[in-house]
Amino acid sequence: MPPWSGPLTPSPGSAPPDDCLARNDWICGEYLSTRRHILLDAVVQHLQLTALAVLIALVLAVPLAVVARRWTLASGPVLALTTILYTIPSLAMFSLLLPAYGLSASLVVAGLVLYSLTLLVRNILAGLRAVPEDTRQAARGMGYGPVRLLLTVELPLALPAAMAGLRIAMVSAVSLVTVGAIVGYGGLGNLIYAGMNTFFKAQVLTASVLCVVIAVAADLLLLGVQRILTPWTRASHA
């Protein structure tokens, strides 16, 4: 029997099983030791899908937020479009993207990118709008052009809000990756889905806990990056 297919089932009339796999316990150290390579592969795929999707979404969100900040008429359509995308159920989103990407990892990444855009665009835009107008005027008076002003003044000052959105988008993506199990690219979601079909308790619980661990670790990592990139916020809190 493949190591991911399900728990061991004792034959009728046999003695009570003496290991947690045969008993199909929720917490089972034997599962961790015998399925280590399967868990590692699932974790790696989960991390790859999440990181790639959020990175692409961030690359798209920054110019969209800048456009919405510079041109008032563009703000409404940009926010409306990203909000509408976020309201589409995940299964419906994957179905809509299926003709373009087929049953592939790209399908999952594309769906996660669209969901992440809402969180990122709104927070980056909020950060840009929070930059004091006096600061902009002072920078222009010192000869800063639009690009230099954006890169050296506006975006750095918008970092706290942008990082808050990035943290939310990352945690959300970690969760949504599991839905990719319907097309075979769900990272730990593949194990959860297979475990639910076979009522393999240890697999469902272990994969679920690992999803939570990844989400918490990613959030703490980004929080640390935020503190490094925005030392002035620590000074203000002190």
Secondary structure in CASP SS format (residue, H / E / C, confidence):
PFRMAT SS
TARGET T0000
AUTHOR 0000-0000-0000
METHOD secondary structure of the structure
MODEL  1
M C 1.00
P C 1.00
P C 1.00
W C 1.00
S C 1.00
G C 1.00
P C 1.00
L C 1.00
T C 1.00
P C 1.00
S C 1.00
P C 1.00
G C 1.00
S C 1.00
A C 1.00
P C 1.00
P C 1.00
D C 1.00
D C 1.00
C H 1.00
L H 1.00
A H 1.00
R H 1.00
N C 1.00
D C 1.00
W C 1.00
I C 1.00
C C 1.00
G H 1.00
E H 1.00
Y H 1.00
L H 1.00
S H 1.00
T H 1.00
R C 1.00
R H 1.00
H H 1.00
I H 1.00
L H 1.00
L H 1.00
D H 1.00
A H 1.00
V H 1.00
V H 1.00
Q H 1.00
H H 1.00
L H 1.00
Q H 1.00
L H 1.00
T H 1.00
A H 1.00
L H 1.00
A H 1.00
V H 1.00
L H 1.00
I H 1.00
A H 1.00
L H 1.00
V H 1.00
L H 1.00
A H 1.00
V H 1.00
P H 1.00
L H 1.00
A H 1.00
V H 1.00
V H 1.00
A H 1.00
R H 1.00
R H 1.00
W C 1.00
T H 1.00
L H 1.00
A H 1.00
S H 1.00
G H 1.00
P H 1.00
V H 1.00
L H 1.00
A H 1.00
L H 1.00
T H 1.00
T H 1.00
I H 1.00
L H 1.00
Y H 1.00
T H 1.00
I C 1.00
P C 1.00
S H 1.00
L H 1.00
A H 1.00
M H 1.00
F H 1.00
S H 1.00
L H 1.00
L H 1.00
L H 1.00
P H 1.00
A H 1.00
Y H 1.00
G C 1.00
L C 1.00
S C 1.00
A H 1.00
S H 1.00
L H 1.00
V H 1.00
V H 1.00
A H 1.00
G H 1.00
L H 1.00
V H 1.00
L H 1.00
Y H 1.00
S H 1.00
L H 1.00
T H 1.00
L H 1.00
L H 1.00
V H 1.00
R H 1.00
N H 1.00
I H 1.00
L H 1.00
A H 1.00
G H 1.00
L H 1.00
R H 1.00
A C 1.00
V C 1.00
P C 1.00
E H 1.00
D H 1.00
T H 1.00
R H 1.00
Q H 1.00
A H 1.00
A H 1.00
R H 1.00
G H 1.00
M C 1.00
G C 1.00
Y C 1.00
G C 1.00
P H 1.00
V H 1.00
R H 1.00
L H 1.00
L H 1.00
L H 1.00
T H 1.00
V H 1.00
E H 1.00
L H 1.00
P H 1.00
L H 1.00
A H 1.00
L H 1.00
P H 1.00
A H 1.00
A H 1.00
M H 1.00
A H 1.00
G H 1.00
L H 1.00
R H 1.00
I H 1.00
A H 1.00
M H 1.00
V H 1.00
S H 1.00
A H 1.00
V H 1.00
S H 1.00
L H 1.00
V H 1.00
T H 1.00
V H 1.00
G H 1.00
A H 1.00
I H 1.00
V H 1.00
G C 1.00
Y C 1.00
G C 1.00
G C 1.00
L H 1.00
G H 1.00
N H 1.00
L H 1.00
I H 1.00
Y H 1.00
A H 1.00
G H 1.00
M H 1.00
N H 1.00
T H 1.00
F C 1.00
F C 1.00
K H 1.00
A H 1.00
Q H 1.00
V H 1.00
L H 1.00
T H 1.00
A H 1.00
S H 1.00
V H 1.00
L H 1.00
C H 1.00
V H 1.00
V H 1.00
I H 1.00
A H 1.00
V H 1.00
A H 1.00
A H 1.00
D H 1.00
L H 1.00
L H 1.00
L H 1.00
L H 1.00
G H 1.00
V H 1.00
Q H 1.00
R H 1.00
I H 1.00
L H 1.00
T C 1.00
P H 1.00
W H 1.00
T H 1.00
R H 1.00
A H 1.00
S H 1.00
H H 1.00
A C 1.00
END
